[in-house]
Amino acid sequence: MGSPPRLAFVAALAAVGLLAGVATAAAAATEEAYVTLLYGDEFVLGVRVLGKSIRDTGTRRDLVVLVSDGVSDYSRKLLQADGWIVKHITLLANPNQVRPKRFWGVYTKLKIFNMTSYRKVVYLDADTVVVKSIEDLFKCGKFCGNLKHSERMNSGVMVVEPSETVFKDMMRQIDSLPSYTGGDQGFLNSYYADFANSHVYEPDKPSTPEPETQRLSTLYNADVGLYMLANKWMVDEKELRVIHYTLGPLKPWDWWTAWLVKPVGVWQIPMMFILYN
């Protein structure tokens, strides 16, 4: 037998109040934050799993997701209920005429350099999952990233000390600096042209004076491509911090990635909690 109309109405109000309470609590900003980007609903489950994996490490820092017009109201409410601070942003147009179609708005990632309400942000792509605490990244310097393919910096996991000056300088050069990818990653490789020579970040051995850029260990951005090379991780699995599902369109939320087995299984653990709790 269904609830009387008045009781149903009260229950609905209570549910709305609960969601509002979560969102209000999440809006109490800290000085540091984890940040990701969402351009459309197709990656929303990825962001939800990422958030769960970060929260499972016991962090007390803000979780911020920057969303564009392509993200539905329903998805935004889901993310708020999860504890994300949802901030709407307008897309930065890609200045490159030759680029993959899906790269139209990827330069928007540069806006994290202008998040000056925070002292430090750790950025993670929506197709990453945290498997061990990465709180020590907040001790990294002004800009930290991870090298891929020997000499290229990958923009999927970065530590940024937001600066209006740096952001304005990027915008000044956005039309002139080349991008080998046709997207933000190529631009950042040009902007930080000497990044490959950066000192490797060691959390327990701070550098004095602090360098402008530092390289992150593969442990903080372990590409599943590494796993595929030998059907095992090419680094110490017990020390893994972040797994990055970079195999093109093969994302862990798609059923046809099941053949990856172990790397997908790691992602599915927080996913099952989200879907069934």
KENU-516904 format. One record per residue (C-alpha): y, x, z; residue in three letters; residue number from 1. Coordinates in pm, 1 decimal. Each point is the difference from the previous one (the first is absolute). Example, Ala and Ser with C-alpha at 12.3 -4.5 7.8 and 13.67 -1.06 7.14 Angstrom:
<recs>
{rec {-450.0,1230.0,780.0},"ALA",1} {rec {344.0,137.0,-66.0},"SER",2} 
</recs>
This chain:
<recs>
{rec {0.0,0.0,0.0},"MET",1} {rec {340.0,144.2,-98.8},"GLY",2} {rec {286.0,72.9,240.6},"SER",3} {rec {264.1,-271.9,52.4},"PRO",4} {rec {302.3,62.9,-223.2},"PRO",5} {rec {223.3,98.3,291.6},"ARG",6} {rec {-252.3,253.9,133.5},"LEU",7} {rec {-49.3,144.7,-346.6},"ALA",8} {rec {377.1,36.9,-34.3},"PHE",9} {rec {25.2,176.9,336.6},"VAL",10} {rec {-286.0,233.0,-95.7},"ALA",11} {rec {177.3,84.4,-324.8},"ALA",12} {rec {320.1,80.4,188.1},"LEU",13} {rec {-196.2,222.8,238.4},"ALA",14} {rec {-155.0,189.1,-291.9},"ALA",15} {rec {341.5,55.0,-157.7},"VAL",16} {rec {133.3,118.0,334.6},"GLY",17} {rec {-287.4,244.6,34.8},"LEU",18} {rec {70.3,148.4,-341.6},"LEU",19} {rec {369.0,18.5,77.4},"ALA",20} {rec {-78.3,176.1,326.8},"GLY",21} {rec {-204.5,263.8,-179.7},"VAL",22} {rec {273.4,57.1,-254.7},"ALA",23} {rec {268.0,20.1,270.4},"THR",24} {rec {-201.4,248.1,203.1},"ALA",25} {rec {-60.1,212.7,-310.2},"ALA",26} {rec {372.4,3.9,-77.2},"ALA",27} {rec {74.0,208.5,313.0},"ALA",28} {rec {55.5,323.0,-193.5},"ALA",29} {rec {-112.0,340.4,122.1},"THR",30} {rec {152.0,328.3,-116.8},"GLU",31} {rec {-300.7,74.1,-219.4},"GLU",32} {rec {-210.2,-216.6,-227.9},"ALA",33} {rec {-296.0,-23.0,-231.9},"TYR",34} {rec {110.0,-137.0,-337.1},"VAL",35} {rec {-169.5,-133.7,-310.6},"THR",36} {rec {105.5,-184.2,-316.3},"LEU",37} {rec {-123.3,-325.8,-151.5},"LEU",38} {rec {102.0,-112.9,-348.1},"TYR",39} {rec {-232.0,-300.2,-34.3},"GLY",40} {rec {-276.9,-198.9,166.1},"ASP",41} {rec {-282.3,195.3,-164.5},"GLU",42} {rec {37.8,281.7,257.6},"PHE",43} {rec {63.7,-218.3,307.0},"VAL",44} {rec {-352.6,41.5,139.5},"LEU",45} {rec {42.6,374.9,-34.6},"GLY",46} {rec {317.9,-12.1,210.1},"VAL",47} {rec {-169.2,-219.9,261.9},"ARG",48} {rec {-293.5,241.9,31.2},"VAL",49} {rec {236.5,296.7,13.7},"LEU",50} {rec {191.5,-166.5,282.6},"GLY",51} {rec {-318.7,-74.6,194.4},"LYS",52} {rec {-117.6,359.1,-40.4},"SER",53} {rec {332.8,133.4,129.4},"ILE",54} {rec {9.4,-239.8,295.1},"ARG",55} {rec {-355.1,100.8,91.5},"ASP",56} {rec {130.4,352.0,71.5},"THR",57} {rec {206.6,-142.8,285.4},"GLY",58} {rec {343.5,67.0,-150.5},"THR",59} {rec {310.2,-157.4,151.9},"ARG",60} {rec {220.4,78.1,-299.5},"ARG",61} {rec {132.7,-258.4,-243.6},"ASP",62} {rec {-200.2,-103.9,-303.8},"LEU",63} {rec {235.2,-83.0,-287.5},"VAL",64} {rec {-96.4,-141.2,-338.2},"VAL",65} {rec {263.2,-5.2,-274.1},"LEU",66} {rec {-63.0,-298.7,-226.9},"VAL",67} {rec {148.2,-98.1,-334.8},"SER",68} {rec {48.3,-342.5,-158.1},"ASP",69} {rec {-355.9,13.4,-134.0},"GLY",70} {rec {-144.8,-57.1,348.6},"VAL",71} {rec {-56.6,-365.0,90.9},"SER",72} {rec {130.8,-167.0,316.8},"ASP",73} {rec {-359.9,-58.8,107.0},"TYR",74} {rec {-79.3,372.3,-17.8},"SER",75} {rec {316.5,86.8,189.6},"ARG",76} {rec {-97.4,-236.6,281.8},"LYS",77} {rec {-348.7,151.1,14.9},"LEU",78} {rec {149.8,347.2,34.4},"LEU",79} {rec {244.5,-113.1,268.4},"GLN",80} {rec {-286.6,-158.0,194.4},"ALA",81} {rec {-182.2,334.5,-24.6},"ASP",82} {rec {296.6,170.2,165.7},"GLY",83} {rec {174.7,147.2,-303.4},"TRP",84} {rec {378.7,-1.4,-18.9},"ILE",85} {rec {54.5,-146.9,-345.6},"VAL",86} {rec {313.2,120.6,-179.0},"LYS",87} {rec {102.8,-129.0,-340.7},"HIS",88} {rec {119.8,256.1,-254.5},"ILE",89} {rec {120.0,-11.1,-357.9},"THR",90} {rec {-186.9,217.2,-247.6},"LEU",91} {rec {143.4,321.3,-140.7},"LEU",92} {rec {-38.4,2.6,-375.9},"ALA",93} {rec {-206.7,281.7,-144.5},"ASN",94} {rec {232.1,214.4,-216.9},"PRO",95} {rec {-285.3,134.4,-214.7},"ASN",96} {rec {-46.6,-165.7,-335.8},"GLN",97} {rec {-356.1,135.5,-33.5},"VAL",98} {rec {-209.2,-108.1,298.5},"ARG",99} {rec {-303.2,-213.5,90.2},"PRO",100} {rec {103.9,-366.4,9.9},"LYS",101} {rec {-107.9,-30.4,365.2},"ARG",102} {rec {250.9,273.1,91.0},"PHE",103} {rec {308.6,-213.4,-68.9},"TRP",104} {rec {111.6,-23.1,364.2},"GLY",105} {rec {-167.8,300.0,162.7},"VAL",106} {rec {326.4,190.1,44.1},"TYR",107} {rec {65.3,-255.3,277.0},"THR",108} {rec {-204.5,228.6,224.2},"LYS",109} {rec {302.3,228.8,12.3},"LEU",110} {rec {171.0,-257.9,220.8},"LYS",111} {rec {-200.2,124.5,297.1},"ILE",112} {rec {228.7,304.3,-4.7},"PHE",113} {rec {287.0,-238.5,83.6},"ASN",114} {rec {-166.2,-173.1,300.1},"MET",115} {rec {257.4,153.7,232.2},"THR",116} {rec {-59.9,-251.2,278.8},"SER",117} {rec {-299.1,224.3,76.3},"TYR",118} {rec {1.5,364.0,99.8},"ARG",119} {rec {-331.4,66.9,-172.8},"LYS",120} {rec {-239.5,-204.0,-213.3},"VAL",121} {rec {-357.8,59.1,-107.1},"VAL",122} {rec {-58.7,-162.3,-336.7},"TYR",123} {rec {-349.3,-106.3,-113.3},"LEU",124} {rec {-100.1,-168.0,-326.0},"ASP",125} {rec {-161.1,-343.3,28.8},"ALA",126} {rec {-331.7,144.7,-123.9},"ASP",127} {rec {-41.0,233.6,298.1},"THR",128} {rec {-180.1,-51.0,329.7},"VAL",129} {rec {53.0,192.7,324.1},"VAL",130} {rec {-323.7,113.3,164.7},"VAL",131} {rec {142.6,213.2,280.8},"LYS",132} {rec {338.5,16.6,172.4},"SER",133} {rec {277.0,149.3,-210.5},"ILE",134} {rec {270.2,-18.9,267.9},"GLU",135} {rec {40.7,377.7,-25.0},"ASP",136} {rec {158.1,-48.7,-344.4},"LEU",137} {rec {319.8,-113.3,169.2},"PHE",138} {rec {43.6,361.1,113.1},"LYS",139} {rec {3.9,117.9,-360.8},"CYS",140} {rec {330.1,104.9,-157.0},"GLY",141} {rec {255.6,-155.4,-234.0},"LYS",142} {rec {-246.8,-52.5,-284.0},"PHE",143} {rec {-377.5,43.5,6.0},"CYS",144} {rec {-258.2,-81.9,-264.5},"GLY",145} {rec {-340.9,97.5,-128.5},"ASN",146} {rec {-91.1,205.6,-305.4},"LEU",147} {rec {-239.4,-131.8,-261.9},"LYS",148} {rec {-143.4,185.0,-299.6},"HIS",149} {rec {115.8,333.5,144.6},"SER",150} {rec {370.7,-27.3,-75.7},"GLU",151} {rec {103.0,-367.7,-5.0},"ARG",152} {rec {125.0,-189.1,303.4},"MET",153} {rec {-153.8,-346.4,52.7},"ASN",154} {rec {243.5,-266.2,122.5},"SER",155} {rec {-266.9,-223.6,156.8},"GLY",156} {rec {46.2,145.2,349.6},"VAL",157} {rec {335.7,147.5,97.2},"MET",158} {rec {208.0,74.4,306.8},"VAL",159} {rec {370.9,-60.1,-55.9},"VAL",160} {rec {306.7,58.0,212.0},"GLU",161} {rec {225.6,-267.0,-151.1},"PRO",162} {rec {339.0,121.0,-118.0},"SER",163} {rec {271.9,-186.0,-185.3},"GLU",164} {rec {114.3,332.5,-143.9},"THR",165} {rec {-344.2,79.8,-141.2},"VAL",166} {rec {-43.2,-351.7,-136.7},"PHE",167} {rec {337.4,7.7,-176.4},"LYS",168} {rec {-86.3,339.2,-146.8},"ASP",169} {rec {-327.5,-141.0,-132.6},"MET",170} {rec {184.6,-293.9,-157.0},"MET",171} {rec {244.2,243.4,-158.7},"ARG",172} {rec {-286.2,188.6,-164.1},"GLN",173} {rec {-230.6,-292.0,-74.3},"ILE",174} {rec {90.4,-11.3,-370.2},"ASP",175} {rec {-14.2,374.7,-56.2},"SER",176} {rec {-300.2,136.3,189.4},"LEU",177} {rec {-326.3,-16.7,-198.7},"PRO",178} {rec {-308.2,-184.5,127.5},"SER",179} {rec {-335.4,129.5,-120.0},"TYR",180} {rec {-164.1,-330.4,104.9},"THR",181} {rec {277.4,-227.0,-125.4},"GLY",182} {rec {37.2,-120.6,360.1},"GLY",183} {rec {124.4,88.0,347.1},"ASP",184} {rec {-261.2,269.0,59.7},"GLN",185} {rec {110.2,199.1,-301.9},"GLY",186} {rec {364.2,-35.4,103.2},"PHE",187} {rec {-72.2,124.7,352.3},"LEU",188} {rec {-186.4,298.5,-141.4},"ASN",189} {rec {311.3,86.9,-199.1},"SER",190} {rec {234.8,-66.9,290.6},"TYR",191} {rec {-205.3,217.9,234.6},"TYR",192} {rec {-69.9,254.4,-270.8},"ALA",193} {rec {-120.4,273.4,234.9},"ASP",194} {rec {-220.5,-226.0,209.8},"PHE",195} {rec {-324.1,177.3,-97.3},"ALA",196} {rec {124.8,307.2,186.6},"ASN",197} {rec {69.4,-191.2,321.0},"SER",198} {rec {-143.6,106.0,334.3},"HIS",199} {rec {-308.9,-197.5,108.6},"VAL",200} {rec {80.0,-232.6,288.8},"TYR",201} {rec {-184.6,83.8,321.1},"GLU",202} {rec {71.9,-257.7,275.3},"PRO",203} {rec {-70.9,243.8,282.6},"ASP",204} {rec {199.4,285.9,-153.7},"LYS",205} {rec {353.2,-123.5,-72.2},"PRO",206} {rec {204.2,214.4,-237.5},"SER",207} {rec {333.8,142.3,114.4},"THR",208} {rec {235.4,-50.5,-170.9},"PRO",209} {rec {-135.9,-325.1,-139.5},"GLU",210} {rec {-59.7,31.4,-375.1},"PRO",211} {rec {146.3,-253.4,-244.3},"GLU",212} {rec {-346.4,-90.6,-129.5},"THR",213} {rec {-353.7,35.7,133.5},"GLN",214} {rec {-343.2,-58.3,-150.7},"ARG",215} {rec {-248.0,-234.4,163.6},"LEU",216} {rec {-368.0,83.4,24.4},"SER",217} {rec {-240.6,-193.4,-221.7},"THR",218} {rec {-122.6,-163.6,322.1},"LEU",219} {rec {314.7,-216.0,-5.4},"TYR",220} {rec {-51.9,-112.8,-359.4},"ASN",221} {rec {-368.9,25.0,-87.4},"ALA",222} {rec {-43.4,-117.5,-356.9},"ASP",223} {rec {-325.9,-188.0,-66.3},"VAL",224} {rec {-15.4,212.0,-314.1},"GLY",225} {rec {-87.1,288.3,233.1},"LEU",226} {rec {-294.8,-200.1,128.1},"TYR",227} {rec {-118.2,-85.1,-350.5},"MET",228} {rec {-19.4,365.5,-101.6},"LEU",229} {rec {-295.2,73.1,229.4},"ALA",230} {rec {-88.5,-337.1,153.9},"ASN",231} {rec {143.7,130.7,326.1},"LYS",232} {rec {338.0,91.3,139.4},"TRP",233} {rec {118.6,348.3,-94.8},"MET",234} {rec {171.7,30.3,340.0},"VAL",235} {rec {-123.4,-42.5,357.3},"ASP",236} {rec {-81.5,-371.7,13.9},"GLU",237} {rec {43.0,-12.7,379.0},"LYS",238} {rec {363.0,107.7,-40.7},"GLU",239} {rec {96.6,-246.2,-275.7},"LEU",240} {rec {325.2,-185.6,72.5},"ARG",241} {rec {83.1,-201.2,-313.0},"VAL",242} {rec {-216.6,-104.4,-295.8},"ILE",243} {rec {179.9,-76.6,-326.4},"HIS",244} {rec {-171.2,-217.7,-263.7},"TYR",245} {rec {161.5,151.3,-308.0},"THR",246} {rec {-264.2,-62.1,-265.9},"LEU",247} {rec {231.8,-190.1,-233.6},"GLY",248} {rec {-77.1,-374.1,5.6},"PRO",249} {rec {-298.3,48.1,234.6},"LEU",250} {rec {128.9,-136.9,328.6},"LYS",251} {rec {-220.1,-61.2,307.1},"PRO",252} {rec {74.5,-374.4,1.7},"TRP",253} {rec {-160.8,-41.5,-345.4},"ASP",254} {rec {-370.7,-80.8,2.1},"TRP",255} {rec {-87.3,252.5,-273.7},"TRP",256} {rec {91.2,293.1,226.6},"THR",257} {rec {-310.7,-59.4,212.1},"ALA",258} {rec {-173.5,294.1,-170.6},"TRP",259} {rec {238.6,236.1,183.1},"LEU",260} {rec {-191.6,-102.2,314.9},"VAL",261} {rec {122.7,218.6,286.1},"LYS",262} {rec {373.3,22.8,-83.4},"PRO",263} {rec {13.0,-376.6,-63.4},"VAL",264} {rec {-196.4,-69.7,317.9},"GLY",265} {rec {272.1,170.4,204.8},"VAL",266} {rec {260.7,-237.4,-146.2},"TRP",267} {rec {-217.2,-308.6,43.2},"GLN",268} {rec {-24.5,33.6,380.6},"ILE",269} {rec {364.5,-99.2,70.7},"PRO",270} {rec {-12.8,-241.5,-295.1},"MET",271} {rec {-287.7,-195.5,157.4},"MET",272} {rec {192.5,-28.3,326.8},"PHE",273} {rec {304.4,-141.7,-180.7},"ILE",274} {rec {-198.3,-254.5,-199.3},"LEU",275} {rec {-225.1,-124.7,279.1},"TYR",276} {rec {226.5,4.0,307.6},"ASN",277} 
</recs>
